[in-house]
């Protein structure tokens, strides 16, 4: 099956139609293994964004068909699309709104142990840092500037559609889940052929 489109994205209803018969495009979920384990679209493969970026040339040899890139909301999938396009992979599409939109529109999910999603973790850490340094700044001059730095970081994150704090949080064992390396990814992709 070949997807021909002028734009590199598709909505959840179209993806559901493409996958309804059991055969469809390859679904690559670029979230962390922990996020993937919590909930993912049935039939998708977990290829974390860091692994994809680092090994895009090798992965290109195992992705010679149509590929739909999936993440939580679409931002990481767009980064993955850019990396794979640079490696010469055609027929890349991004699921509009990611897993959140898929779930909202009634798409089925395979669920595992529940955990906080990355965006919620970022809000918690940023909020705690601002609150604690703001209060402690009453007693320790200049400490409140840490909260200002966090605010500046969140502003940059919004403007660039990246998040340094989120990237750091993905390194925690809580977010990593089972190890996903190139050999594991390639074995899963080969097994589906």
Secondary structure, DSSP 4 states (H G I P E B T S, - for coil): -----SSSEE-HHHHHHHHTTS---EEEE-S-HHHHHHEE-TT-EE--HHHHHHTHHHHHTT--S-EEEE-SSSHHHHHHHHHHHHTT--SEEEETTHHHHHHHTT---EE-S----HHHHHHHHHHHHHHHHHHHTTTSTTTTHHHHHHHHHHHHHHHHT--HHHHHHHTSHHHH-S---HHHHHHHHHHT-
